[in-house]
Amino acid sequence: MVYEKIHTIKGEAWDYTDVLHYDVNVADTAVVYNLLVNVRNSGIYPYSNLYLFITAQAPTGLTVKDTLEIILADQNGKWYGKSIGNIFNHSAFYKKNIKFPFRGIYMFDIQHAMRDKELKGVSDIGLRLEKVN
């Protein structure tokens, strides 16, 4: 693992205006990486999926906006991911097998893209950068 940061959502209520910020320092442009989003939710989360808006900015200022859907449960409501009691941990690829073209700080902003003003049941959102072996 090269980088990992987790933001805890206060009161398990993620307001749609709350943007989570991550600064990732990329030192080696020859390495192939995976970039993952980690989600922790409780059983009160009302949906089987989670849509996220992700804005990525390179050290050069180039900005890219993406939408990522993470499937958290099957159609019958059975949660995927690893569980501890009523808490479920999920990890989803945002970018797979990528090489960063520039060294420096890449900035990532994540906000939920669901219809709820306040999204209940999400306790943590993390970003993880790891080297591909």
LUMLUM-501240 format. One record per residue: residue in one letter; x, y, z of N, C-alpha, C in turn. Coordinates in steps of 0.05 Angstrom, whole numbers, plus 5000, padded with zeros to 4 digits. Example, Ala and Ser with C-alpha at 12.3 -4.5 7.8 and 13.67 -1.06 7.14 Angstrom:
2
REC  residu    nu    nv    nw   cau   cav   caw    cu    cv    cw
REC       A  5264  4886  5156  5246  4910  5156  5264  4934  5156
REC       S  5257  4955  5142  5273  4979  5143  5258  5001  5157
This chain:
133
REC  residu    nu    nv    nw   cau   cav   caw    cu    cv    cw
REC       M  5017  4977  5000  5000  5000  5000  5018  5025  5000
REC       V  5010  5044  4984  5025  5069  4981  5011  5091  4997
REC       Y  4985  5091  4996  4969  5112  5009  4943  5101  5018
REC       E  4933  5110  5041  4906  5104  5050  4897  5125  5070
REC       K  4874  5135  5065  4862  5155  5084  4833  5149  5085
REC       I  4822  5150  5110  4794  5144  5114  4782  5168  5128
REC       H  4759  5177  5117  4744  5199  5129  4720  5186  5144
REC       T  4716  5193  5169  4693  5183  5184  4670  5203  5180
REC       I  4647  5193  5173  4623  5209  5169  4609  5213  5196
REC       K  4608  5238  5205  4597  5245  5231  4567  5236  5233
REC       G  4562  5220  5253  4535  5211  5258  4523  5193  5237
REC       E  4540  5181  5220  4531  5164  5198  4509  5178  5182
REC       A  4513  5204  5177  4494  5220  5161  4511  5238  5143
REC       W  4514  5229  5118  4531  5243  5099  4515  5263  5083
REC       D  4519  5289  5088  4505  5310  5074  4516  5312  5046
REC       Y  4498  5317  5027  4507  5318  4999  4527  5341  4993
REC       T  4528  5361  5011  4547  5383  5007  4574  5377  5019
REC       D  4576  5355  5035  4602  5348  5047  4620  5334  5027
REC       V  4642  5347  5020  4661  5336  5001  4685  5326  5017
REC       L  4693  5301  5012  4716  5289  5026  4741  5293  5009
REC       H  4762  5302  5020  4786  5309  5005  4809  5291  5012
REC       Y  4824  5283  4991  4847  5265  4994  4870  5276  4977
REC       D  4894  5279  4989  4918  5287  4975  4937  5263  4973
REC       V  4941  5254  4948  4958  5230  4944  4984  5238  4931
REC       N  5006  5233  4944  5032  5239  4933  5043  5216  4916
REC       V  5046  5221  4891  5056  5200  4872  5085  5207  4866
REC       A  5103  5190  4875  5132  5195  4871  5144  5179  4847
REC       D  5131  5157  4840  5142  5140  4819  5122  5137  4796
REC       T  5129  5148  4773  5111  5147  4750  5114  5121  4733
REC       A  5134  5104  4741  5138  5079  4726  5122  5056  4738
REC       V  5111  5060  4762  5097  5039  4776  5068  5038  4766
REC       V  5057  5013  4765  5029  5009  4759  5013  5008  4786
REC       Y  4991  5022  4787  4976  5024  4812  4947  5016  4808
REC       N  4934  5009  4830  4905  5007  4832  4896  5029  4852
REC       L  4874  5042  4845  4862  5062  4863  4835  5052  4871
REC       L  4830  5049  4897  4805  5038  4907  4791  5057  4926
REC       V  4765  5054  4927  4748  5068  4946  4738  5048  4966
REC       N  4741  5054  4991  4731  5037  5013  4707  5050  5025
REC       V  4686  5033  5030  4661  5043  5042  4655  5026  5066
REC       R  4647  5038  5087  4637  5024  5111  4609  5034  5116
REC       N  4590  5015  5117  4562  5022  5122  4550  5004  5143
REC       S  4529  5014  5155  4514  4998  5174  4489  4986  5161
REC       G  4475  4969  5175  4451  4956  5164  4428  4975  5159
REC       I  4430  5000  5170  4408  5019  5165  4411  5034  5138
REC       Y  4433  5029  5124  4436  5042  5098  4413  5032  5080
REC       P  4398  5051  5068  4372  5043  5055  4374  5033  5026
REC       Y  4398  5032  5015  4400  5024  4987  4420  5000  4983
REC       S  4419  4988  4960  4437  4966  4954  4462  4976  4939
REC       N  4462  5002  4931  4485  5013  4917  4491  5041  4928
REC       L  4514  5051  4919  4523  5078  4927  4536  5091  4902
REC       Y  4525  5113  4894  4537  5129  4873  4554  5151  4885
REC       L  4578  5154  4874  4597  5175  4883  4606  5192  4859
REC       F  4608  5218  4864  4622  5236  4846  4651  5238  4855
REC       I  4669  5234  4837  4698  5236  4844  4711  5256  4824
REC       T  4723  5275  4836  4738  5295  4820  4768  5291  4826
REC       A  4783  5286  4805  4812  5282  4807  4827  5304  4794
REC       Q  4847  5315  4808  4863  5337  4797  4892  5329  4798
REC       A  4905  5330  4774  4934  5323  4772  4951  5347  4781
REC       P  4976  5342  4787  4994  5365  4795  4995  5387  4774
REC       T  4988  5381  4749  4989  5401  4727  4964  5418  4728
REC       G  4944  5410  4744  4918  5425  4744  4896  5412  4728
REC       L  4903  5393  4711  4883  5379  4695  4864  5365  4714
REC       T  4838  5369  4709  4817  5359  4726  4799  5340  4711
REC       V  4792  5317  4723  4774  5297  4711  4752  5291  4731
REC       K  4727  5290  4722  4705  5283  4739  4693  5256  4731
REC       D  4688  5239  4750  4677  5213  4745  4654  5207  4764
REC       T  4637  5188  4755  4616  5177  4773  4622  5148  4776
REC       L  4622  5139  4801  4628  5111  4808  4604  5099  4823
REC       E  4595  5076  4813  4574  5061  4827  4587  5038  4842
REC       I  4581  5035  4867  4590  5013  4883  4566  4997  4892
REC       I  4566  4971  4885  4544  4953  4893  4550  4943  4921
REC       L  4532  4948  4939  4536  4941  4967  4520  4916  4976
REC       A  4499  4910  4962  4482  4887  4970  4469  4875  4945
REC       D  4461  4850  4948  4447  4837  4925  4418  4846  4924
REC       Q  4403  4835  4904  4375  4844  4901  4357  4836  4924
REC       N  4365  4817  4940  4350  4809  4963  4357  4824  4988
REC       G  4376  4842  4986  4384  4858  5009  4407  4846  5026
REC       K  4419  4824  5016  4442  4813  5030  4467  4829  5024
REC       W  4479  4839  5045  4503  4856  5042  4527  4841  5032
REC       Y  4541  4853  5014  4567  4843  5005  4588  4854  5025
REC       G  4613  4846  5020  4635  4857  5037  4639  4841  5062
REC       K  4659  4849  5077  4665  4836  5102  4649  4849  5124
REC       S  4639  4833  5142  4622  4845  5163  4632  4839  5191
REC       I  4627  4858  5208  4631  4855  5237  4605  4864  5250
REC       G  4589  4844  5258  4562  4851  5268  4545  4864  5246
REC       N  4536  4888  5251  4519  4902  5233  4534  4923  5216
REC       I  4561  4921  5215  4578  4939  5200  4590  4923  5177
REC       F  4589  4936  5153  4598  4922  5128  4620  4939  5115
REC       N  4642  4925  5108  4664  4938  5095  4666  4930  5065
REC       H  4668  4949  5048  4669  4944  5019  4693  4958  5007
REC       S  4704  4946  4987  4726  4958  4972  4721  4955  4943
REC       A  4722  4978  4928  4715  4977  4899  4737  4992  4884
REC       F  4743  4981  4861  4763  4994  4843  4752  5020  4832
REC       Y  4767  5041  4834  4761  5066  4821  4777  5067  4795
REC       K  4802  5061  4796  4820  5059  4772  4837  5035  4776
REC       K  4839  5019  4755  4855  4994  4757  4878  4995  4737
REC       N  4901  4985  4746  4925  4983  4729  4932  5010  4715
REC       I  4935  5030  4731  4941  5057  4720  4970  5065  4726
REC       K  4980  5082  4708  5006  5095  4713  5000  5125  4714
REC       F  5010  5138  4734  5007  5167  4736  5028  5181  4718
REC       P  5020  5200  4701  5039  5212  4682  5058  5232  4695
REC       F  5051  5242  4718  5067  5263  4731  5072  5256  4760
REC       R  5095  5264  4770  5101  5262  4799  5087  5286  4813
REC       G  5081  5282  4838  5070  5304  4854  5044  5296  4867
REC       I  5030  5316  4877  5005  5312  4892  4981  5311  4873
REC       Y  4967  5289  4874  4941  5286  4860  4919  5290  4881
REC       M  4900  5308  4875  4879  5314  4894  4853  5300  4885
REC       F  4840  5287  4903  4815  5273  4898  4794  5283  4917
REC       D  4771  5290  4906  4747  5298  4922  4725  5279  4917
REC       I  4713  5269  4938  4691  5249  4936  4667  5260  4950
REC       Q  4644  5259  4936  4618  5265  4949  4597  5246  4939
REC       H  4577  5241  4956  4557  5222  4947  4539  5234  4926
REC       A  4530  5217  4908  4513  5225  4886  4485  5213  4887
REC       M  4477  5207  4911  4450  5196  4915  4430  5219  4917
REC       R  4404  5212  4916  4384  5233  4916  4379  5245  4944
REC       D  4388  5232  4964  4383  5241  4992  4400  5265  4998
REC       K  4389  5284  5011  4404  5307  5021  4424  5297  5043
REC       E  4414  5280  5060  4430  5269  5081  4428  5238  5079
REC       L  4451  5226  5072  4452  5198  5067  4458  5183  5093
REC       K  4439  5168  5103  4443  5154  5129  4455  5126  5125
REC       G  4471  5118  5145  4481  5091  5145  4509  5088  5134
REC       V  4522  5109  5124  4549  5108  5115  4567  5120  5137
REC       S  4586  5104  5147  4602  5113  5170  4630  5122  5161
REC       D  4641  5110  5140  4668  5117  5132  4671  5114  5101
REC       I  4687  5133  5090  4695  5131  5062  4725  5135  5061
REC       G  4738  5116  5047  4767  5117  5045  4777  5116  5017
REC       L  4801  5125  5013  4815  5123  4987  4841  5109  4991
REC       R  4847  5089  4974  4871  5073  4977  4885  5071  4951
REC       L  4911  5075  4951  4928  5072  4928  4948  5049  4934
REC       E  4949  5029  4917  4967  5007  4921  4981  5000  4895
REC       K  5006  4990  4899  5021  4981  4876  5010  4954  4866
REC       V  5010  4950  4840  5002  4925  4828  5027  4907  4828
REC       N  5024  4883  4838  5047  4864  4838  5048  4848  4813
